[in-house]
Amino acid sequence: MPKVKRLFWDIESLPNIGYFWQSGWRINIPPENIIQERQLCCIGYKWEGKKAQCLTWDGKSDKQLVIDFCKIAREADELVAHNGDKFDLKWLNTRCLVHGVELPEAKTIDTLVIARRRFRFNSNKLDYLAKYLLGEGKIHTSFDLWVDVCNGDDKALRKMVDYCKKDVVLLERVWQQIQKFHKPKSHQGVFLKRDNWTCPECGSQDVKTNKTITTTAGSKRFEMLCKDCRRYYRISNAVHNKYNAWYLRGNTPNQDEVING
């Protein structure tokens, strides 16, 4: 059965290495002081409902890491990350540009954006959301771990992989908690080759009209309720007419349409 392919992902980046005269708040370090550019050391990912996996760099360059992840991302319909739009995706874009790798286009879902737009949490960090909603947080780490990875410590890299994989597991679970407050970016019913009055989240045909809404322009819209996943969504009057016609032809939910009904 075709399904929207969601890829949950998270990057771990290494710091720049350079010369500076002193440390402190609001100290300006010009880019010409950098002697080694920051790179990606690993990318954790998991397909929806599948086991978490992780790609790592070779200790010298993140080029093959970027190439391998882009091949995986090319299969996705949606890329889900926490602060992904402003951080992870821009990081990946930059490394793709440096290495001459084409990043495949996909719809993005940012759980940080959803948290800020739809809720009033005390913090929108993934660690807080996971503790608040799931009762467990991220693996504790310190800056020393990133330093050790920079210095080629294999044990530190393995710890980083565990940390990154746990992040994508928590990411998916947090997304499962908050996604009903977010309008789907892909229509699962259409993926199943069904009409667009079906549930956009699970694709079910077992839906009902919950209420009629009249817009300020005087047109009608209909709030639908999916009986399977209990999601509410809205459709236009024209789409609702297709919903009524489908039932008038003698069809039953989640079955093939009656051709000679």
Secondary structure, 3 states (H helix, E strand, C coil): CCCCCEEEEEEEECCCEECCCCCCCCCCCCHHHEEECCCEEEEEEEECCCCCEEEECCCCCCHHHHHHHHHHHCCCCEEEECCHHHHHHHHHHHHHHHHCCCCCCCEEEEHHHHHHHHCCCCCCCHHHHHHHHHCCCCCCCCHHHHHHHHCCCHHHHHHHHHHHHHHHHHHHHHHHHHHHHCCCCCCHHHHCCCCCCCCCCCCCCCEEEEEEEECCCCCEEEEEEECCCCCEEEEEHHHHHHHHHHHHCCCCCCCCCCCCC
